[in-house]
Amino acid sequence: MIDGVPPRLPLTEADIQPWLDARKPGQNRFTTQRQEADVVKILSGVFEGVTTGTSIGLLIENTDQRSKDYGNIKDTYRPGHADWVYEQKYGIRDYRGGGRSSARETAMRVAAGAVARAVLNALAPGVVIRGAMVQMGPHAIDPGRWDWDQRTENPFWCPDGESVKSWAEFLDGVRMAGSSTGGVVEVVASGVPVGLGAPVYDKLDADLAKAMMSINAVKGVEIGAGFLAAQLSGEDNADEMRMGNDGRVHFLSNNAGGILGGISTGQDIVLRMAVKPTSSILTPKKSIDRAGNEIEVSTKGRHDPCVAIRAVPVAEAMMAVTLADHLLRHRAQCGYEQTP
C-alpha cells in the first residue's frame, strides 16, 4: 500500500514491471535460482491509467516458494541471521525463508520505487537515478574506468567492464565453496532540485541513510566523501563555488555528495552502501538450537552468493521513494517552484 501519491499522474503496471524485472531472482548463475515472475497487479488507486489520489494497492504473488528447504533450520539459528533475535522479540519465528528478513521482502520496495519515479517524472522530470555495484568482496572497481552503459552489459551492475571477468571468477569460487560474499553499491541521483530536505531532524541525508539501512543486509552508508572526509583538510573538503556563464552557482567539487546542512544543493546526490554476505551458507558454522544445545548449522536451499548484486535496483528504489517524499514536502512548505 502506497499513500500520498498525487492524483492525475500517469501510472500502469507497465511503468512498474521493468523495475521488478531488473530485481527478480534466477536471471543468471550468480543469484538465487528461485524462479519468480514477480508480475505486479495494481489493485487500487489508479483509474483509467492515472492515479486517483487514494491509496495505491499493489500485489506481487510468490509462485516458487519451497518451505521444505528450510526444514533443517526449524529449531536452529543461522549465525549472522535474524533468526535468534526474531524469536527473542516475538516468541515465534516463521523459519520458511519468506519473512521480513528475507531478500524477498525487497520486491515491494522496488514496486514502490517505480511509483515514486512516476511522481518524480511528473514533478521534477530532470531527475535520473542510477545504481551500480562498485565492490565485490575485496575487489573494487577502478573509478577511472567508470562507464554507466557497462552496468547493463553484465550480471553484476558493474560500471567497470574490465572488472567483470575477475568478479565472475571470484564469485564462482565463492559459490562452489558453499559460501557467500558482500559488496558495495553506489547510487547517484542527478538533476535533483535545490532545496529538498530540512535543517534538523528531517535532513535529506539522514532520511536517505535510514532508507538504505532499512534494506536487508545493509550494514553501512556513506554520502559524498563519506568516511574519507575524516582524512581531508578543511581546504580539501570544501566544495568551492563559482558563478557560471549561465548565471547559476557551480561547485568545483562534490565532497558533500549533493547535500549540505540536510538540504540538496542541486549537485549529484552520491551515496554508497555496504551489503554484508548472505547468512544462509552451506559451510557449517557454530550456533545453538532452541534447546540451548551447541551445534553446527549448514543451510541448504537457493540463496544468493552475493546479495549485493540484486540490491542495486532496491537501492535505486529507496532513493526514489525518499526523494519523492521530500519533493512533495518541499512543495507543500515552500511552493511549487524549485531551483533546477
BAMARKE-814073 format. One line per field, with one value per residue (C-alpha): residue number from 1; x, y, z negated. Coordinates in Angstrom, 3 decimals, padded with zeros to 6 digits. Layout:
num	c(NUM_...)
east	c(X_...)
north	c(Y_...)
up	c(Z_...)
***
This chain:
num	c(1_2_3_4_5_6_7_8_9_10_11_12_13_14_15_16_17_18_19_20_21_22_23_24_25_26_27_28_29_30_31_32_33_34_35_36_37_38_39_40_41_42_43_44_45_46_47_48_49_50_51_52_53_54_55_56_57_58_59_60_61_62_63_64_65_66_67_68_69_70_71_72_73_74_75_76_77_78_79_80_81_82_83_84_85_86_87_88_89_90_91_92_93_94_95_96_97_98_99_100_101_102_103_104_105_106_107_108_109_110_111_112_113_114_115_116_117_118_119_120_121_122_123_124_125_126_127_128_129_130_131_132_133_134_135_136_137_138_139_140_141_142_143_144_145_146_147_148_149_150_151_152_153_154_155_156_157_158_159_160_161_162_163_164_165_166_167_168_169_170_171_172_173_174_175_176_177_178_179_180_181_182_183_184_185_186_187_188_189_190_191_192_193_194_195_196_197_198_199_200_201_202_203_204_205_206_207_208_209_210_211_212_213_214_215_216_217_218_219_220_221_222_223_224_225_226_227_228_229_230_231_232_233_234_235_236_237_238_239_240_241_242_243_244_245_246_247_248_249_250_251_252_253_254_255_256_257_258_259_260_261_262_263_264_265_266_267_268_269_270_271_272_273_274_275_276_277_278_279_280_281_282_283_284_285_286_287_288_289_290_291_292_293_294_295_296_297_298_299_300_301_302_303_304_305_306_307_308_309_310_311_312_313_314_315_316_317_318_319_320_321_322_323_324_325_326_327_328_329_330_331_332_333_334_335_336_337_338_339_340)
east	c(000.000_001.395_-000.120_000.398_000.701_-000.753_-003.771_-003.808_-000.324_000.032_000.601_000.064_001.566_003.868_005.514_006.345_007.154_010.542_012.000_010.776_012.255_015.644_015.471_013.888_015.890_017.048_018.370_021.920_024.115_025.316_021.966_019.490_017.913_014.437_012.161_009.711_007.941_007.287_004.279_002.694_-001.023_-002.489_-005.461_-006.474_-005.586_-005.442_-008.352_-008.164_-004.375_-003.968_-003.634_-006.718_-005.028_-006.178_-004.002_-002.336_-002.511_-000.036_000.098_003.121_002.488_005.035_004.970_008.181_008.491_009.922_009.256_010.745_014.205_014.165_013.068_016.581_016.802_013.357_014.855_018.246_019.586_021.773_024.833_024.702_020.975_018.000_016.594_017.537_016.578_013.218_012.336_013.564_011.450_008.212_008.347_007.673_009.578_008.487_011.558_010.410_012.540_009.993_009.715_010.793_014.463_014.399_015.574_012.126_010.842_012.626_010.275_007.731_010.364_011.180_007.484_007.063_010.180_008.600_005.603_007.973_009.737_006.366_005.950_009.450_008.945_005.810_007.022_010.814_011.356_015.102_015.817_017.741_018.553_021.190_022.907_025.984_027.949_031.414_032.959_032.525_034.189_037.704_037.629_036.799_036.393_038.734_036.736_038.750_037.083_033.534_031.024_027.320_026.470_028.571_026.359_023.564_026.024_026.980_025.219_026.789_025.597_029.324_030.298_033.873_033.917_037.435_036.422_033.622_035.777_037.687_034.420_032.858_035.845_035.858_032.117_032.194_034.767_032.674_029.556_031.265_032.691_029.161_029.983_028.945_030.464_029.443_029.664_029.317_026.566_026.721_023.598_023.674_020.690_021.255_019.064_017.751_016.338_017.990_016.214_014.946_015.333_015.150_017.792_017.487_015.588_014.449_017.728_017.717_020.940_019.578_016.427_018.457_020.719_017.689_016.108_019.226_019.891_016.347_017.259_018.079_021.827_022.935_025.467_026.845_026.001_028.139_027.319_029.761_033.312_031.844_034.421_037.208_036.181_037.766_041.167_040.739_041.762_039.207_040.693_040.446_036.957_035.440_033.322_034.296_031.764_031.847_029.230_028.793_028.152_024.573_024.088_023.938_026.182_028.645_030.506_034.110_033.875_031.241_032.648_029.276_027.573_024.957_023.663_024.664_023.007_020.483_019.353_020.053_022.498_021.440_024.588_024.517_023.485_026.101_025.521_027.249_026.042_027.853_025.994_027.073_027.479_024.367_023.957_022.440_025.507_026.425_029.608_028.928_029.120_028.871_025.479_022.827_019.382_016.132_017.003_020.309_022.468_025.685_025.522_026.787_024.429_024.586_021.816_020.574_018.277_018.535_020.444_022.375_026.152_026.334_023.046_024.594_024.026_020.245_020.482_021.271_017.669_016.498_018.845_017.661_014.071_014.735_016.493_013.410_010.992_012.972_013.391_009.706_008.741_010.976_009.858_006.210_007.042_009.066_006.196_003.806_006.029_007.808_005.580_005.634_008.824_012.256_015.547_016.972)
north	c(000.000_003.397_006.562_010.196_009.866_012.975_012.489_012.568_011.116_008.520_005.046_001.482_-001.935_-001.364_001.524_-000.772_-004.135_-003.281_-002.313_-005.558_-007.489_-005.956_-007.166_-010.602_-013.746_-016.564_-014.476_-015.872_-018.318_-015.608_-015.123_-017.407_-019.864_-019.266_-018.587_-015.789_-013.902_-011.012_-009.876_-006.820_-006.085_-002.691_-003.278_000.285_003.949_004.028_004.632_004.764_004.909_007.770_007.963_008.973_010.392_007.463_004.635_002.585_-001.139_-003.429_-007.242_-009.435_-013.154_-015.774_-018.690_-020.661_-020.943_-024.167_-024.192_-027.689_-026.292_-024.657_-027.690_-028.367_-024.930_-025.090_-025.440_-023.820_-020.311_-019.249_-017.250_-013.733_-014.029_-012.502_-015.926_-015.704_-012.071_-012.532_-015.388_-013.480_-010.459_-012.114_-015.530_-017.130_-017.389_-018.258_-020.190_-020.831_-018.162_-015.648_-013.348_-009.814_-010.720_-012.312_-010.549_-011.458_-008.502_-006.105_-006.780_-004.438_-001.718_-001.850_-001.651_001.377_002.905_002.662_004.636_007.180_007.536_008.360_011.135_012.454_012.252_014.363_016.958_017.042_015.491_016.095_013.607_010.488_007.722_005.089_002.478_000.319_-002.274_-000.857_-003.573_-007.332_-008.764_-007.272_-006.449_-002.796_-001.236_001.349_004.621_005.887_003.271_004.165_003.745_003.830_001.943_-001.033_-001.818_-003.240_-005.352_-007.714_-009.613_-007.517_-003.979_-003.233_000.082_-001.113_-003.623_-004.791_-005.926_-008.209_-011.255_-011.234_-010.756_-013.726_-015.945_-014.816_-015.361_-018.754_-019.823_-018.461_-020.196_-023.549_-023.400_-023.048_-019.624_-016.012_-012.550_-008.942_-005.868_-002.113_-000.441_003.182_005.159_008.516_010.832_013.556_016.569_016.823_020.319_022.589_022.768_019.269_018.293_020.023_021.525_019.386_016.128_015.520_016.086_014.604_012.691_011.360_010.067_008.543_006.789_005.441_004.279_002.392_000.953_-000.426_-002.698_-006.236_-006.961_-003.309_-002.540_000.865_004.001_006.950_010.062_012.025_011.656_009.696_008.225_009.597_013.093_012.327_012.258_015.502_019.007_021.780_023.145_019.813_019.014_022.397_022.354_025.741_027.761_029.998_031.712_030.061_031.738_030.547_032.748_029.793_028.699_025.959_023.799_022.860_019.515_017.355_016.014_016.803_014.304_016.828_017.616_020.439_021.015_018.313_020.165_019.253_021.508_020.626_018.579_014.824_013.035_010.301_007.503_004.199_001.317_-001.759_-005.075_-007.991_-011.594_-013.768_-015.568_-018.734_-020.737_-024.398_-024.048_-025.379_-022.653_-022.816_-021.957_-023.142_-024.688_-023.767_-026.029_-024.261_-027.071_-026.097_-027.257_-026.530_-025.081_-025.590_-024.020_-025.682_-024.097_-021.424_-018.417_-015.513_-015.962_-012.148_-010.474_-007.069_-007.741_-007.657_-004.810_-002.342_-001.862_-001.903_000.962_002.886_002.376_003.616_006.694_007.364_006.910_009.261_011.949_011.799_012.182_015.218_016.766_016.601_018.005_020.841_021.772_021.807_024.094_026.307_026.327_024.633_026.016_024.597_025.916_023.483)
up	c(000.000_001.045_-000.408_000.541_004.321_006.016_008.319_012.133_012.640_015.443_013.975_015.217_014.483_017.458_015.578_012.647_014.230_015.841_012.456_010.898_013.812_013.021_009.404_009.791_008.958_011.201_014.094_014.041_012.121_009.752_007.989_006.248_008.686_007.302_010.293_009.593_012.384_009.974_012.001_010.385_010.261_009.389_007.085_006.213_006.511_010.323_012.687_016.483_016.378_013.899_010.133_008.173_005.060_002.924_001.613_004.338_003.668_005.428_005.399_006.203_005.742_004.691_007.133_006.452_002.685_001.215_-002.505_-002.835_-002.048_-005.478_-007.478_-008.734_-010.429_-012.061_-015.527_-014.908_-014.396_-011.493_-012.638_-011.224_-010.545_-012.364_-013.373_-017.057_-017.676_-015.932_-018.236_-021.276_-020.363_-019.201_-020.864_-017.482_-014.199_-010.678_-009.535_-005.952_-004.282_-003.067_-006.052_-006.729_-006.998_-003.533_-000.366_000.976_-001.036_001.303_004.230_002.655_002.284_005.992_006.884_004.600_006.126_009.573_008.318_006.751_010.110_011.675_009.104_009.824_013.601_013.299_010.799_011.352_014.791_014.810_012.004_013.075_010.557_011.359_009.246_009.714_007.797_007.165_004.999_004.618_001.549_001.516_005.244_006.029_009.463_010.964_010.804_013.749_015.958_014.854_017.713_016.871_020.076_018.932_015.937_018.124_020.116_017.269_014.464_011.674_012.476_012.709_014.399_014.990_017.829_017.024_013.527_014.720_015.571_012.287_010.363_012.152_011.357_007.736_007.233_008.953_006.394_003.524_004.829_005.395_001.866_000.458_-000.911_-000.213_000.058_-000.436_001.739_002.055_004.081_005.219_006.148_007.915_008.345_010.948_011.684_008.118_007.428_004.860_001.515_000.770_-002.864_-006.234_-008.540_-011.685_-012.240_-008.660_-006.857_-003.372_-004.040_-007.351_-005.651_-002.814_-005.316_-007.163_-003.908_-002.844_-006.300_-006.303_-003.387_-004.499_-004.872_-004.634_-007.386_-006.418_-004.413_-003.362_-001.350_000.787_-000.504_-003.423_-005.787_-003.592_-004.744_-008.128_-006.407_-004.471_-005.459_-005.557_-002.336_-000.522_-001.782_-000.899_002.242_003.660_005.665_008.705_010.854_014.223_017.562_017.223_014.145_011.770_008.939_009.910_007.402_008.167_006.335_004.631_001.373_-000.229_002.078_003.155_-000.350_-002.727_-006.083_-005.243_-002.092_001.549_003.408_006.962_007.494_007.949_004.769_004.329_001.831_001.145_-000.986_-002.266_-001.977_-004.160_-002.911_-002.784_-006.127_-004.613_-003.542_-003.159_-005.197_-008.747_-011.400_-015.185_-016.670_-019.134_-018.836_-020.590_-023.494_-024.052_-022.661_-020.910_-017.286_-013.782_-011.157_-007.392_-005.303_-002.132_000.428_003.095_001.835_003.338_003.107_003.236_002.382_003.127_006.837_006.536_004.017_006.817_008.057_004.428_003.538_006.593_005.448_001.922_003.350_005.499_002.588_000.338_002.998_003.910_000.241_-000.173_003.111_002.039_-001.398_000.139_002.447_-000.495_-002.584_-000.061_003.021_006.377_007.882_007.169_008.459_011.032)
***
